[in-house]
Amino acid sequence: MDHGATDKFGNRKWELQQLKSIVCKWQNFMHDNHGWNAIYLENHDQGRSVSRFASDHPEYREVSAKLLATLLGCQSGTLFVYQGQELGMPNVPQDWPLDNYRDIETLNHWKELTARHPDNPHLHEAALAEYRLKSRDNSRTPMQWDDSPNAGFSVGTPWIPVQSNYTTLNAAAQARDPGSVYWYWSKMLALRKEYLDTLVYGSFALVDPDNREVFAFVRSPPAGSSCRRRALIVLNFRPDEVSWTVPPKAISSPGRVVLSNYPERAGTALEPLGSVVLRPMEAIVYLVETES
């Protein structure tokens, strides 16, 4: 969605409608044709998802990582969580010099660009900005296990520098913190297992599809299932508060919020045609009773 018109490192601002369209297409196609999805947002050839598709600003990084965990965890298919994604690891810092990069794709692009346009500093800075967003090295920095030297990755010199945030953003610290991204993933996966017929094997339907700020969808258990719960998932992809009106078709019976990246939201109710103020990058999983 964010690749340029001529190559990967061209600038392109993606729209939420595109993400909705892709998710809806594959969720429904596989469900309707007895197929099975491979669900992922990042891997060793992709930039970090929290930086590409949400916000890695220090104020929003954790809630953003939890937002994306909710998006993935509430889809049908096999989930793939790449090393560091469960911690909300972001892309490399904005001040990383080109000398830190090892990816041959990135280095070749820079070599060709500077050969063709040797005296265009504006173009050079634009390319560096794209590398910091989409270079494969963004996901190839050493895994941040703890706050020891080299983030506990190696006693030697890593082939690529460790990110400087490793002293606070690491697996050991998050395992001790029940409010961390790591433990949110644990809660999301536990909820997914508890409501398999709804969140894994159920049908998928977009809600309020034309909304450019909120990604909302309903997961419903298949016909004949003993599960009597359907789920409404609401995701605010803006780093701002958004007022959202709950469509009447989204909620037809009483329910409650069972998971949110803002813990105080848990246990609360939503009302059809009611207005709910979604906080920046907020995610809500709302369970409602289905008709027997």
N, C-alpha and C positions, 0 to 999 in steps of 0.2 A: 504493500500500500504506500510505502514511503520511498520507493525507488523513483529516480528521475526519468525523464522522457527518453534519454539516450543511454544511460547506464545507471548502475546501482548507486553511485555516489552523486548523482544529480539531486538537486533539492526538490522536494515535493511534500506539501502539507496534506496529510490524509484526513479524511472526514469520518466521523463516527458512523455515518450511513454506510460507508464501505465495509467497516467491520461488522456491522449488523447483517449486511447482505451476505458476507462470506460465511459467518457463523450459521445464519438461518438456512442458507443453501445446503451446507453439508450436514447439518443436524437433521433436516427433513429428508434429504435425498437418501442418506444411509438408513434412517428409520423406516422410510417407505419401501425401500428395496432390500431390506434385511441385510444391510451392510454394517460396517463397524469402523468408527473413526479413530485416527491417531491424533490426540489432542495435545498441542504444545504451542508455546509462544516464543521459546528461545532454545538454542542449542549451541554447539561449538562453532557454528557457521553464522550465527546471528548476534546482533547486539542484544544487550540486556533489555528484557521486556518492560521493566519499570521505567527505563529511560526512553524507549521508543514509543510506547503506547499509553503511558500514564504520566507521572511526574516524579523525577528524582530530586527535586528541590528538597533540601533537608526538612522543611516543614511538612512535606507531603509524601516523602518516600515510603514510610511505613504503611500509611493508609492506602497508598497507591498499590504497593505490592500485595496487600490484602484484597484490594479491589480485584486485581487480576487473578488472584487465587480463587476468588468467588466465581468469576467468569468461567475459568477453566473447570473448577470443581462441580459446576452445575450443568455440564454438558455430557452428552452420551459419548462413550468411547473409552479408550485406554489413555490415561493421563501420563505424560512424560514431564517430569520436573527436573530441570537441568541443575547441575551442581552450583549452589549459591543462589539459585532462584528462590529456594525455600527460606532464604535469609533476606531477600530483597536486595541483593547486590546490584548496584548500578553500573553504568558504563564507566569507562576510564575518566579521570578528571579533565576538565576543560583546558587546563594548562599543561597537559601532557605534551612534550615535544615529539617531533616525528622520530627522533632517535630511539624512542621507547617501543616503537612498533616493530613487530617481527613478521607480520602477515604479508606474504608475497603478493597477494592481490592488491593490498593497500599500497605497498611500496612500488609496484609496477605502475599503478594508476598515477601516483605522484611523479614518478620518473617521466612518464609520457606527457603528463600535464605541464610540467615545468619545461620540458623540451619544446613543446609547442607554444607555450606562452611564458617565456622566461621573465618578462618584465610586467607581470600583471599581479601585483600583491593582493588586490581585492579577490581575484579568482583563487589565489593560493589560500587565503584565509577561509574562503567559502568551502574549499575542498577539505581543509583541516577540520572544519566544523562538521562536515559530513562523515569524516573518518571517526570522529569522537561519538558519532551517533550510530554508524552502521558497520564500522570495521569489525572483522571477525575477532580481532584481538580484544574487543570489549568483553567477550565471554571467555577469554583464554588467560586472563590474569589468574595467579594462584588462588586456589580455594582458601578462604579465610577461616581457619579452624579455631584459632585462639589469638591472644594478644602477645604471644611470644615472638621472637625474631622471625621474620618472613612468614608471619601469621600461622606458624606451626606447619607450614607446607613442606619445608625442607631445611636441613641444617647447612646446605650448600647455598650457592647463589642461584636463584630461580632464573629461568631462561627469559622471563619477562618480569618487570617490576611488580611487586605487590602493591595494591592500592593503599594509599596512606590512611584510609579510614579503618584499617583492619583492627586497630586497638580497641575500637568500640563496636564495630560491625563484624562480628565473628560468631561461629557456631556455638562455642562454649558459653558466651554471654547470653545468647538468645535461648539456649536450652535452660538457663536459670531464670529467664524472664517470662512469666505466664502471659504477658501482653505482647510478646514478640511476634514477628512475622512467622517464625518457625512454629510456634504454638497455634497460630491462627490456621496455618496449613493443616496441622493435626486435627483441629476442630472441624475444618471443612471436609477432610477426608473421612472422619468419623461420621459426620452427618450424611455424607454420600453413601457410606456403607449401611447406615441405619435405614435410609429410604431409597434402596436400590431401584425398586420398581418406578419410583418417581424421577429421581435425579440421574439414573443411569439408563434404565430401559424404557422410560416414558417418552411421550410425544413432546414436541417443541413448538411453541407458537410465540411470535413476536407480539409485544404489547406497545401501543403508541409508536408505531414504526417510523413516523415522520419526525419524531423529536430529535433534535440535533445535539442535545446535551445528555439525555438519559437513555440508557440501553436497558430495556425491560423485557422480560419474557416469562412465559409460564411453562412449567413442566408438569405433565399429567400422567398418572399411571395408566398402563394399557388396559383395555377392556378385559374384564374377567379377573383382574388382579385383586388380591385381598387387601391391598393397600388402599386406604381411604384418604390419602393426603395428596393434594397438589401443591406446587410451589410457585410462588411469584418471586422472581429475582429482579431487583431494581439496582442499577449501577449508575451513579453520577460520574461521568468522565470529565467534569470540569473542576478546576482548583478554586471554585467559588460555590457559594450556596445557590441552590436551584430549587424553585418552588415547582412541585409536580402534582398534578391532579390524578388521582387513582381512577383509571377507567372502570366503569361498573362491571364489565366482562372479566376483569382481572380478579375480582374478589366477589364470590357469590355466597359465601358463608363465613362464619367467624373464624378467626385465625390469630396468629401471633408471630412476631419476629423471633426466629430461632438462632440467627447468626447475623452479626454486623461487625464491621471494622470500627464502629463506634459502640463500645460495649453497653453504654447506657440505653441504647436503642432496644436491646434484647428484652423480650417479653411484652413489648408494646404492640398495639393494634393499629391497623390501617382501616380506613372506611372508604367504601365506594363513593366516588365523586368528592371525596375529601381531599384537601390540599395538605401535602406533606413537604416540609422544608428539608431537603437533602443537603447535608453538609459537604464540604469539598471532598471529592473522590469517595463519597460514601457508598457502601455496598450493603444491601439488605437481602436476606433470605427469609421469606414469609411463607409459612405453611398454613393451609386452610383445609377444612374438612370437605371431602367430595360427597356427592349424593350416593347413597348405598344402592 
